[in-house]
Amino acid sequence: MRKRRIISAILFIIGLIIAIWAFFAEPNSFRIREQAITIGSWPEACNNKKVAILADLHVGSRNLPPYKGTDSLRWLVDEVNASLPDLILLPGDFVIQGVAGGSFASPEEVAEILEELKASMGVFAVLGNHDWWFDAKRVEKAFADRGITVLEDRSAKLNSGACKLRLVGISDFWEGPHDIAQAMDGIDSSESILAFTHNPDIFPELPKHISLTIAGHTHGGQVYLPFIGRPIVPSHYGQRYAIGHIDEDGKNLYVSPGVGTSIFPVRFLVPPEVTLLSITSG
C-alpha cells in the first residue's frame, strides 16, 4: 500500500510538471529560430536571403500569463525587425474564434501592429481558415489599408540586386478558392518561384517548378509525445506535412510551427517560433 502511494505521488508530480510546462512555460518560450535549408532549384543570386515566417499568430489566444495579445505582438514585431530579414511572409490565421482562455483582437488592431514590420523585399500575407471563418474581406482590407500586400491566388515580382523571384500566394486549401492556375498566371517558365500558403495540404497539387512552398496551419501539432508523435495534426495527411522541411521527389515544402495556439492554449515540445529561413542553392 505504501509503495502504491509513493508511485501515485510520483506520477501526480510528473503530471503536474508536464501540465505547468505545457500550459505556461513552453507557450512563453518564444524564439526566432534560424534554419538553413538547401534547395536544388533555388537561384544562386538569392543565396542566404533571410525569409521570416510569422505563421498562425492567433492574436489574443491567451489572456492569462503568458499573454498572446497585442502587447506581445508588438514585442514580436520588434524582435523580427532586429533579425533583419530580407523578406517577411505572413501565412494566415491572424484572428481567433472560441479559443479557451483567449480574448479576441480585431484584424484592424493586428494590422496596425504588423504595419511596423520591415524587410527590404517586402511584407506579404495570405489568409488562413480562421480569417475566412471570421470575415476574409474585412481581414484583407485591414491589411491592405496598412500597406501589407495580401496575395490571394496572385503573384508579385521581388527584386533585390541580382536576386529576382516571383512570389506566389495561394489562398487557403479549406476555405479559399486555392486557384493555382490563377495564382501562376503570367509567370514565365524562366522565373524562379517562391510560393506561400496557409495550409500545406495543397502541396501535392502544386507544380514541380516551384522552388519552395512555405506554409503554416498545423502548429507542428502543438503537442509532440516522444515515441508516439503528434496526436493531433489538422491535415488530411496526418504527420506527413506537420512541421519542417519536406522534400518529395524534388518538390520542397517548409512548414513553420507558428506562434499562437488554437482550440487549447497548450504546447508541448513544439515551442512557438518565428522561423527565419536562410535558403541556398544545391
C-alpha positions as CSV (number, residue, x, y, z in Angstrom):
1,M,0.0,0.0,0.0
2,R,2.8,2.4,0.9
3,K,4.6,1.6,-2.3
4,R,1.5,2.3,-4.3
5,R,1.0,5.7,-2.7
6,I,4.6,6.6,-3.4
7,I,4.1,5.7,-7.1
8,S,0.9,7.6,-7.3
9,A,2.5,10.6,-5.7
10,I,5.4,10.5,-8.2
11,L,3.0,10.2,-11.1
12,F,1.0,13.1,-9.8
13,I,4.1,15.3,-9.5
14,I,5.3,14.3,-13.0
15,G,1.8,15.1,-14.4
16,L,1.8,18.5,-12.6
17,I,5.2,19.4,-14.0
18,I,4.1,18.4,-17.6
19,A,1.0,20.5,-17.2
20,I,2.9,23.6,-16.0
21,W,5.3,23.2,-18.8
22,A,2.7,22.7,-21.5
23,F,0.3,25.4,-20.4
24,F,2.7,28.1,-19.1
25,A,6.4,27.5,-19.6
26,E,6.5,26.4,-23.2
27,P,3.9,28.8,-24.6
28,N,6.1,31.5,-23.1
29,S,9.3,30.2,-24.7
30,F,9.1,32.2,-27.9
31,R,12.1,32.1,-30.2
32,I,13.3,33.2,-33.6
33,R,14.7,30.0,-35.0
34,E,17.3,30.3,-37.7
35,Q,17.0,27.4,-40.2
36,A,19.3,26.8,-43.2
37,I,17.9,24.7,-46.0
38,T,19.3,23.7,-49.4
39,I,17.0,23.8,-52.5
40,G,18.4,22.5,-55.8
41,S,16.4,24.9,-58.0
42,W,17.0,28.0,-55.8
43,P,18.7,30.8,-57.7
44,E,22.3,31.4,-56.7
45,A,21.8,35.1,-56.8
46,C,19.3,34.7,-53.9
47,N,21.5,32.6,-51.7
48,N,21.3,33.3,-48.0
49,K,18.4,35.7,-48.3
50,K,16.6,35.5,-45.0
51,V,12.9,34.8,-45.1
52,A,11.0,35.4,-41.8
53,I,7.8,33.3,-41.4
54,L,5.2,34.6,-38.9
55,A,2.6,31.9,-39.1
56,D,-0.6,31.4,-37.1
57,L,-0.3,34.4,-34.9
58,H,-3.8,33.9,-33.5
59,V,-3.6,37.2,-31.7
60,G,-5.5,37.0,-28.4
61,S,-5.2,33.3,-28.0
62,R,-4.2,33.8,-24.3
63,N,-5.5,36.4,-21.9
64,L,-3.6,34.8,-19.0
65,P,0.1,34.7,-18.5
66,P,2.0,34.2,-20.8
67,Y,-0.1,36.6,-22.8
68,K,-0.6,36.3,-26.6
69,G,-2.3,39.6,-27.2
70,T,-1.5,42.9,-28.9
71,D,1.3,43.8,-26.5
72,S,3.2,40.6,-27.1
73,L,2.7,41.1,-30.9
74,R,4.4,44.5,-30.7
75,W,7.3,42.8,-28.9
76,L,7.4,40.1,-31.5
77,V,7.5,42.7,-34.3
78,D,10.5,44.4,-32.7
79,E,12.3,41.1,-32.4
80,V,11.7,40.2,-36.0
81,N,12.8,43.6,-37.2
82,A,16.0,43.2,-35.2
83,S,16.8,39.9,-37.0
84,L,17.0,42.0,-40.3
85,P,15.0,39.7,-42.6
86,D,15.1,40.3,-46.4
87,L,11.5,39.1,-46.8
88,I,8.6,38.6,-44.4
89,L,5.8,36.2,-45.1
90,L,2.6,36.0,-43.0
91,P,0.8,32.7,-43.9
92,G,-2.5,33.4,-42.3
93,D,-4.6,32.8,-39.2
94,F,-4.3,36.2,-37.6
95,V,-7.5,36.1,-35.6
96,I,-9.1,33.6,-33.2
97,Q,-12.6,32.2,-32.6
98,G,-13.6,30.5,-29.4
99,V,-10.2,29.6,-28.0
100,A,-10.3,28.6,-24.4
101,G,-8.6,31.3,-22.3
102,G,-8.5,33.7,-25.3
103,S,-9.6,37.3,-25.9
104,F,-10.4,38.5,-29.4
105,A,-8.2,41.0,-31.2
106,S,-9.7,42.7,-34.3
107,P,-7.9,42.4,-37.6
108,E,-7.6,46.2,-37.6
109,E,-5.6,46.1,-34.4
110,V,-3.4,43.3,-35.7
111,A,-2.7,45.0,-39.0
112,E,-1.8,48.3,-37.2
113,I,1.0,46.5,-35.3
114,L,2.2,44.3,-38.3
115,E,2.5,47.5,-40.3
116,E,5.7,48.1,-38.4
117,L,7.4,45.0,-39.9
118,K,10.4,46.0,-42.1
119,A,12.1,43.9,-44.9
120,S,13.9,45.1,-48.0
121,M,12.0,42.8,-50.3
122,G,8.6,43.4,-48.7
123,V,6.0,42.1,-46.3
124,F,3.3,39.8,-47.8
125,A,0.3,37.9,-46.4
126,V,-2.3,35.2,-47.3
127,L,-5.4,34.4,-45.2
128,G,-5.9,31.3,-43.1
129,N,-9.0,29.3,-42.4
130,H,-9.7,31.3,-39.1
131,D,-9.5,34.5,-41.1
132,W,-12.1,33.1,-43.6
133,W,-14.3,31.9,-40.8
134,F,-14.3,35.4,-39.3
135,D,-14.5,37.7,-42.3
136,A,-12.0,37.3,-45.1
137,K,-12.8,40.6,-46.8
138,R,-12.5,42.5,-43.6
139,V,-9.1,40.9,-42.8
140,E,-7.8,41.6,-46.3
141,K,-9.0,45.2,-46.2
142,A,-7.4,45.8,-42.7
143,F,-4.1,44.6,-44.1
144,A,-4.3,46.5,-47.4
145,D,-5.2,49.7,-45.5
146,R,-1.9,49.3,-43.6
147,G,0.2,48.7,-46.8
148,I,0.6,44.9,-46.3
149,T,0.1,43.1,-49.6
150,V,-2.3,40.2,-49.4
151,L,-1.6,37.7,-52.2
152,E,-4.7,35.6,-52.6
153,D,-4.2,33.5,-55.7
154,R,-1.9,36.0,-57.3
155,S,1.8,36.8,-57.5
156,A,4.3,39.6,-57.1
157,K,7.8,40.2,-58.5
158,L,10.6,40.5,-56.0
159,N,13.9,42.2,-56.8
160,S,16.9,42.7,-54.6
161,G,20.0,43.4,-56.7
162,A,20.7,40.3,-58.8
163,C,18.2,38.3,-56.8
164,K,14.9,38.1,-58.7
165,L,12.0,36.0,-57.6
166,R,8.3,35.6,-58.3
167,L,6.4,35.3,-55.0
168,V,3.1,33.3,-55.4
169,G,0.4,33.5,-52.8
170,I,-2.2,30.7,-52.8
171,S,-5.4,31.0,-50.8
172,D,-6.4,28.6,-48.1
173,F,-6.9,25.0,-49.0
174,W,-10.0,24.6,-46.8
175,E,-11.9,27.9,-47.3
176,G,-10.3,29.8,-50.2
177,P,-10.6,29.1,-53.9
178,H,-7.0,28.0,-53.9
179,D,-6.9,28.6,-57.7
180,I,-3.4,27.5,-58.6
181,A,-3.8,28.4,-62.3
182,Q,-4.9,31.9,-61.4
183,A,-2.0,32.3,-58.9
184,M,0.5,31.2,-61.5
185,D,-1.0,33.3,-64.4
186,G,1.5,35.3,-66.3
187,I,4.6,33.7,-64.8
188,D,7.3,32.9,-67.3
189,S,8.9,29.4,-67.2
190,S,12.3,31.0,-66.7
191,E,11.3,32.7,-63.4
192,S,12.3,31.3,-60.0
193,I,9.2,30.8,-57.9
194,L,8.7,31.0,-54.1
195,A,5.2,30.1,-53.1
196,F,3.4,30.5,-49.7
197,T,0.0,29.5,-48.5
198,H,-1.7,28.7,-45.2
199,N,-2.5,25.0,-45.3
200,P,0.2,22.6,-46.6
201,D,-2.4,20.1,-47.8
202,I,-2.3,21.9,-51.2
203,F,1.3,20.9,-51.7
204,P,0.7,17.7,-53.8
205,E,-1.3,19.7,-56.3
206,L,1.4,22.4,-56.9
207,P,3.6,22.3,-60.0
208,K,7.1,20.9,-59.6
209,H,8.9,24.0,-60.9
210,I,8.0,26.0,-57.8
211,S,11.4,26.1,-56.0
212,L,9.9,26.2,-52.4
213,T,6.5,26.4,-50.8
214,I,6.1,27.8,-47.3
215,A,3.1,27.1,-45.1
216,G,1.8,27.1,-41.5
217,H,-1.6,25.9,-40.2
218,T,-0.5,22.7,-38.4
219,H,1.2,24.4,-35.4
220,G,3.5,21.4,-35.6
221,G,0.6,19.6,-33.9
222,Q,1.2,21.8,-30.8
223,V,2.0,18.7,-28.9
224,Y,4.7,16.2,-29.6
225,L,5.0,13.0,-27.5
226,P,8.2,11.1,-27.6
227,F,7.9,7.6,-29.2
228,I,4.3,8.4,-30.2
229,G,4.5,11.6,-32.3
230,R,1.9,14.3,-32.8
231,P,-1.5,13.1,-31.7
232,I,-3.5,15.8,-33.5
233,V,-2.4,17.4,-36.8
234,P,-5.1,19.3,-38.7
235,S,-4.2,17.8,-42.0
236,H,-5.6,15.1,-44.4
237,Y,-2.1,13.7,-44.5
238,G,-1.5,13.2,-40.7
239,Q,2.1,13.9,-39.7
240,R,3.4,14.0,-43.3
241,Y,3.3,17.8,-43.5
242,A,3.3,18.6,-39.8
243,I,6.5,20.6,-39.5
244,G,9.8,21.5,-41.0
245,H,11.4,20.9,-44.4
246,I,9.8,18.2,-46.6
247,D,11.4,17.1,-49.9
248,E,9.1,14.9,-52.0
249,D,10.6,13.9,-55.4
250,G,12.4,17.2,-55.7
251,K,9.4,19.3,-54.6
252,N,10.2,21.3,-51.5
253,L,7.9,22.4,-48.7
254,Y,8.6,24.2,-45.4
255,V,6.0,24.2,-42.6
256,S,6.5,26.6,-39.7
257,P,5.1,25.6,-36.3
258,G,3.9,29.2,-35.8
259,V,3.4,31.4,-32.8
260,G,-0.1,31.1,-31.4
261,T,-2.4,28.3,-30.3
262,S,-5.7,27.0,-31.4
263,I,-8.5,25.2,-29.6
264,F,-6.5,24.9,-26.3
265,P,-3.6,27.3,-25.2
266,V,-1.1,24.5,-24.9
267,R,2.2,23.5,-26.5
268,F,4.5,20.6,-25.6
269,L,7.9,20.1,-27.2
270,V,6.7,22.3,-30.1
271,P,7.7,25.8,-28.9
272,P,6.2,28.8,-30.6
273,E,8.6,30.4,-33.1
274,V,9.1,32.8,-35.9
275,T,11.1,30.8,-38.4
276,L,14.0,32.6,-40.1
277,L,14.9,30.6,-43.3
278,S,18.2,31.0,-44.9
279,I,18.0,29.3,-48.4
280,T,20.9,28.3,-50.6
281,S,21.0,26.5,-53.9
282,G,22.2,22.9,-54.1
